[in-house]
Amino acid sequence: MTSVEATLESSAKRSLLSRLRLNLPFLIWVSLLWLIAMLLVAVFADQMRPYAITKMDLSARMAAPGTPGHLLGTDDLGRDVLSRLMQSIRVSLVIAFGATLLSAVVGTGLGFLAAQFRGWVEGAVMALADFQAALPFLIMSLAVLAFFGNSMVLLVCLMGFYGWERYARIARGLAISASAQGYAGAVLQLGATPARVYLRHILPNVASTLIVSMTLTFPEIILMESGLSFLGLGVQPPQSSLGNMVGFGREYLTQAPWIMLAPSFVIVMTTLSISLLGDWLRDRLDPTLR
Amino acid sequence: MLRHILSRLVRSFLTLMLVMTFAFLVLRLSGDPALILLGPDAPQDAINAFRERWGLNDPIWKQYLAYLVQLLTLDFGVSMRDQVPALDLVLSRIPATLAITLPALLLKIGLGIPAGVYAALHRQSIADRGVITLSILGFTVPSFVLGLLLVLVFAVQLGWLPSGGQEGVEHALLPILTLSVGGIGIMARFARSAMIEVLGQPYIRTAMAKGLSWRSVVWKHALPNAAVPIVTLLGFMIGSLIAGAAVVESIFSWPGVGRLIVTAVANRDLAVVQALLLVIASSMIVANFLVDLAYGLLDPRLRSRRAAH
């Protein structure tokens, strides 16, 4: 990287930061703190949890929250709810992160391909997007998961298809209008390959819109994964995710509601924080919506 | 306009073909239905007879063609488990599902749109903040959490309503409430932002400058223009009338299409799953098609723009 490029980049970064720093509202602070806490829990789950997630204590089954040694109580097998909750946060966040990245990359890539080649490639991508929009995602996932069996990798890949068609439509539209703006044509005239034009010149210009879309799909993926796990078709025991904890806690709704309430609270708080943050980011960053 | 309708029809048909191909590929390539249904201990000749009967010995392309031919005669196959036509099984579940999704849809329209419009006309008021908060909650609280919370409060703690089953109106109340709360919020938010955008347009200022009453500006100039984005969301909600209640039906053990999906998938009942996928996708495609026609009726500008294409 030349020094000129470096200066340009750092000044771009500075203006981005200064745009962001303008007084953070209180709710955004709370959302940010919550998300940072969740990230820390996800990273340090092994060090933080008081018990192993499968450790049973049959003498202390369904202990209420606040019982010494079990801050959030225990479940039907005497396993510590707090420990399981931490592991679940890790699993759900890993799936949601992986899937969000995957769908952004796949969708943006296909959208750029459609914009570059037009013709039948564009037709095929748009037909696939129509197909994805016509089939409710939960139904499609149910079919695929039940018939191909269950594995973490498959689950992430499947969730990675969630919302790809939105990125594809956005990326295609933005790329087409960007190529009409002249700067893309200018670099092309200078001898850049199409791949370079798309990755180095068009992508940075459309990135903020795509990032905002990612903050919108992220909570939806968390909800989709927890819904699948709730139906018993997502993450499988002994592994645990937030939705799967709610699903099992449902059996003990009357005797031990905390088994189901703790993960529900985490799901709602996390999706709420990301949605608030995404809304706020959109107002700040997305030039197309200003 | 006619050309546009025709091109949309072709596109819809293409989408349906893709759905059929997807259903066929996923369900047939994933395993041997004979072994799954008869169990690993089944005698070999029973397995052979089963395969013969369901055409599972033919090459996959032959199965695919046979499948497409079958669909043209509206024959979706027979449920391997219940031995009744798969389509009949799916159709027999639709009334139960509509019994909870239709009232929920009416609530979303009847409460969501007026609330959103009211919020847009009274920005920054308490009602406006209420609508925004409710819509954010509707978007972030998953239906299974909301459903279980409602059960916890109204069935377990208060004992007012039953927590599951399908005997009378009181059994439908909690499922309908679970389905509609989030949707009301989302609809209200959509209607609100559509109205706010329209109210900022120059023609509204012109109408005001002409001295029209505020009431007639809102009813004659703003609302018709805000209808287009609202209809888009409405189309999506109508499209998901049949399939949108899978989780809620599971929570309240409501015997609708959603429950059928979960059990058919768990039993690997191929014919039923295929029929379900096609019925659900068709309802979605028809809804999208209708929305597209509605655009033309609602907004003459879209009509002429298309004609220019």
Interface residues (C-beta under 8 A of the other chain):
Chain A: A127 L128 D130 F131 A133 A134 L135 P136 L138 I139 M140 L142 A143 V144 A146 F147 F148 P219 L223 S226 G227 F230 L231 L233 G243 V246 G247 R250 L253 T254 P257 M260 S264 I267 V268 T271 L272 S275 L276
Chain B: R11 L14 T15 L16 L18 V19 F22 A23 V26 L27 S30 G31 I136 L137 F139 T140 V141 P142 S143 F144 V145 L148 L149 V151 L152 V156 S240 A243 G244 A246 V247 S250 I251 I261 V262 V265 A266 R268 V273 L276 L277 I280 A281 M284 I285 N288
